Amino acid sequence: MQILHPHASWTCRSARISSLALVAIAAAGGMTAQASAQLVPSGIPKGSPTGGLGGIAAPPREPQTGEDAVKVSTAVVGEAKPGATVRIAVTFDIHPGWHIYWENPGESGSPTDLAIELPSGCSIPEREAGKPRIDFPIPQIFSHGETTFGYEKQVTLSFPVTLAADLSADALKSGLAAKLTARWLVCKERCLMGSFQTSVDLAKPVDATAAAANRLAESLERVPKPLPTTWKVTLNDVADDGALLILEAPAPSDAAQGKLPLTFIPFDTPGVGLAEGYVAESKDGRLEVDLALSRESALGKRLEVGGIVLVGERAGNLREAYAFRIPVPAAAK
């Protein structure tokens, strides 16, 4: 990924030259404060955003840090009682024109990450120690020179927390503090790392009608569901360095509807990748995807392939989204 747009330094340099030229003109012509004030059109108050030279509005300030570019808020949603499961919702509000990344960032980037330290007796489904299994909604596909996956404007990520079964009324009353950490990479023409830490009280969920609860519900609606058993998923021609993944949707109940387009976005599975490109697409309800395998790059884990399948056109007519993972067997003898 390009870290700095090639025109960005030119723009800054031009602005600086223009400013210096104005200073030189003022010095040469003996421009007074009163005279310079006359450059501001009448009716525009001093200090107004449009009160610059010629009445041209200054461009909005671009973020200088990852924390400038992304604002994070958290909420606990659910009913806090012994043995119950609540959800921690983490909302990222992203500066216009910038984006953060999905769990597999794609050709470049870095995944958005959450970590949590829980009070005694509470538990989460973990992908690794202290790292929850995050529910990511369907990402956007960005194709600006590179293919990446992520989110613009706003996104809510979440994960469940199960409270201790022997939780006392006093413990609920005094609070259940959990320490949450979020980390992200946010990019436009350049990229900025950002992080956020806060304490979340698991004993104090928001009201079910609160805005945070509504955002969570909308996010969960867009989390891919498990792939139905009516789909066919097979691995053929398995070798040491490659395999053929075949995904086939069931025939539509309405024959006039025809078979819908499919888009496959892979998870970041060590040792397994697409042989070509970062997304696979088909127009007829069946996908054949050549995989590249590197068994020595599996980081000691079981070799597997997985991802999400989008059903329907990506541009505005997305019907469904499903997720799956299957193990990659040993090479055929």
N, C-alpha and C positions, 0 to 999 in steps of 0.2 A: 504494500500500500504506500502511495505517495505520502510522505510526512508533511511536506509543505508545498502548496500549489505554486507553480513556477511564476505566476503573475502576482502572488501575494507580496513579495519583496519589492516588485516594481511599483505597486500601488502605494506602499508605505513610503518609498523613496520619492515618488512624485509628490505625495502630500507634503513631505518635508521640504522639498524644493519650493513648492508653491508658498509655504509659510515663510520661508526665508526671503523669497522674492518680495512678499508683502512688507516684511520688516525693512528691507532695503529701500523699497519705494517710499515708505513712510519716513525713513531717515533722510532720504535725498530731498523729498519735497517738503520737509518740515511739517508733515501731517500732524495736526493737533488731535487731542482726544475728542474735541467738539466736532472736528471735520470728519474723523473716522466714524463717529456716531451717526453722521448723516448718511453713511453707506447703508444703514439699516432702514428698510422701507418703513414709512409711517404706518402706525396702527399695529406694528409688531412689537411687543414688549421686549425690553432687554432681557437676555437670558432665555428667550423662547427657543425651542428646538429649531424653528425656522428663522431665527434671528441672525443667521450667519451672513456672510458676504453674498449679496444678491438674493437673499431670502431663501437660499438652498438649504434644505434640512440636512443636518449631519446624519450620517448612516448610524444605525444602531450599533452599540458597542458589542463586539464579538467576545465570547468567553475567553478567558486567559488561563483558566484551570479546569480540571475535570469537575470540580465542585461548582464552578460557575455555570458550566454547561448542563449539569444534571442536578436537579433537586430531588431529594429522596424523602418520602414519608412512609410511616408504618402504621399498621392497625392490627389488632387481634379481633377475629370474627368467630362467633360461635357462642356456646354456653359453657361457662367455666364451672365445672363440678367434678367431683372425684371420678376418675376413669374416662372422662369425656375427651373428645378430640376437638381442638380448636384449630384455626388456621392463622398463620402470620402472613399478612399481605404487605408486600413491599412495592410501593408505586414510584416509578422513575418518571419525572417530568423533564423532558429533553428540549434543549434550546432549539428554536426553529432552524431547519437545515442540517442539523447534526443527527447522528444515530448511534445507538449502542448495539451490542451483539447478542445473538442467540447462543444456546449451549454449544453448537458447532458454528464458529464464526465464518467458516468458508475459506476462501482463498487467502485471506489475511484477517487481521483483527485478533480479538481476545474475548473469550466468553465472559458474560456477566456472571458474577459469583456471589453466593451468600454463605455465611458461616454463622453458627450460633453456639453459645454456651448456655446450657439449660440448668434450671434448678433441679435438685435431687428428686429422683422418682419420675421425671418427665422424659419422654422419648420421642424420637423422630425416625422416619425411614431414612437411612443414611446411604449415600453413595461412597463416602469414605469418612473417616473419623471427624466428627464435628461439622461435616458438610451435608446438609439436607438434600434429599432428592427433590429438586425444584420442579414445580409444574410451570412449564413455559408455554404460553399461547403460541399459535402459529406465527412464525416470523415472516417478515417481508423478504423478498429476494431483491438485492441491489446488484445491478449489472452495469457499473460505471467503470469499464476497463477491467475490473476484477469482479468475480461473483462472490458476494458475501451475504450473510443472513442476519437480520436483526430487527430493530424497532426505531421508529421515529415518533416524535411528539410525546406520547405517553404510553407506558406499559406497566401492568401489575404482574409481578411474579409472586408465587406463594408456595407454602408447604405446610403440611399438617403437623401438629404437636399433640401427643397424647399425654394428658395430665395423670399424675400418680393416682392409683386406685384408692390408696389409703389417705388421700388428702383431707386434712382436717378443716373445719370451719374457720378456725383461728388462722390457719395458713392462707386460706383464701382471703380472709379479711385483711391480713397484713401485707399481702401481695406476693406475686411469684415473678421475680425479676429475672429476665433472660437477656443476655448480651448479644446483640445482633451486629454483624459486620457485613457491609456490602462493598464490592469492588467492581469497577467497570472500566472499559476503554470507550471513549466517545470520540467520534471522528466526523470531520467535514473535509476540508482540504488538508487539514493536519489532524493529528490525534492527541488526546490528552487522557492520562490516567486519573481516575477519581476513586475516592473511598468515603465511607460513611459509617459511623458507629453510634449506636444508641442502646438504651435500656428499654426493653419491652415488658410490660406487666401482663403476664398470661392470665391473671385473675380479673382483669378489667377489659373485657371485650367491648367493642363499640356497639351501639344500638343497631338492630337489624335493618333499620331504614336509613342508616347513615350513608353518606356519599362513599366512604371507603368500602362499606359492605356491598354497595351496588357495583363499584369498580371491580371488586373481587368476583362477584357473580358473572359479570361480563367477561372477565379474563378466563374463568373456568369454562365458560361456554366455548371458548376458542382453544382450549387445550385438546390436542388430538386424542381420540379415544383408541382403545386397543383394537387392533385389526380383527374384524369378524372372522369366524371360522369358515364362512362361506367363500372367503378369498383363497386363492391358491398361491402359496409362496414356496418356491423350490430353488435349490442350488444344484446346478448341473455342471458337468465337465470340471470337477474340482481337481486342481493341480497344486503343486507347491507354491506357484506364483500367481495363480489366477483362478477364477470361477465365473460362471454365468448365473446371475440372479434373475429369476422370472417371477413377475408379479402379475396376477390375472384377477380382475374384478369379476364378480358374478354377473350373469346376463341380466339386464334390466327387466323388471316385471312388465313394463310397457314397451313392447317391441318397437313402437313408433318413436320412442325416445332415443334409441340408438345408444352406442357405447360412449361413455364420457371420457374426456381427456384425463390423463394421469400425470402427476408430477412427483418425482421422488427426490427428497432432500435427505441426504445421509446424516446419521449421527457421526460424531467423531469417535470412531472405534479403532483403537490402536492396531496397526497391522493390516487394516482393511480400508480400501478407498476405491473410488471409481477409476477405472482405467483411463477414462478421458473425461475432462470437464469436472464440474462440481454439482450438476443437477442433471437428472435424466427425465425425459418427457416422452409421452406417447399420446396419440389421438384416438386410439381404438380400444381402450380398456385393457390393454396388455402391454407390459413393459419388459424388455429384455435388457439387462444392464451388465456390461462386462466389468468385473471387479479385478483389481490388482491386490494380490496378497503378499505380505511380508511377515512370515511366521516368527522370525527372530525379532520383529519390532512390536510384538504384542505386550511388552512390558510385564511379562510374567502372567498375564491374564489369559483367560480362554478366548480364542479367536472367535469373533462374532460379527455379524453384519446386521445393521438396523437403520431405521430412519423413519421419516413420516411420509405418507402418501397423501397428496392433495387430489381430490376428485372434483373435476370441473375446471373451467377456465380460471387461470390465476387472476385475470383482470375483471373482477366484479361478479363472477358467476361461480364462486367456490361453493360446492355442495357440502362436502364432508372432508374430514382429515383424520387419518388413522396412523397409529404408531406400532412398530413391531421390532423385535430382535430375534434372530435365530443363530444357533451356533454354526460355525464352519467346520465341517468334518475333516478328517485327515485326507490327504491326497489319495485319489483312486490308484490302486496298484495296476 
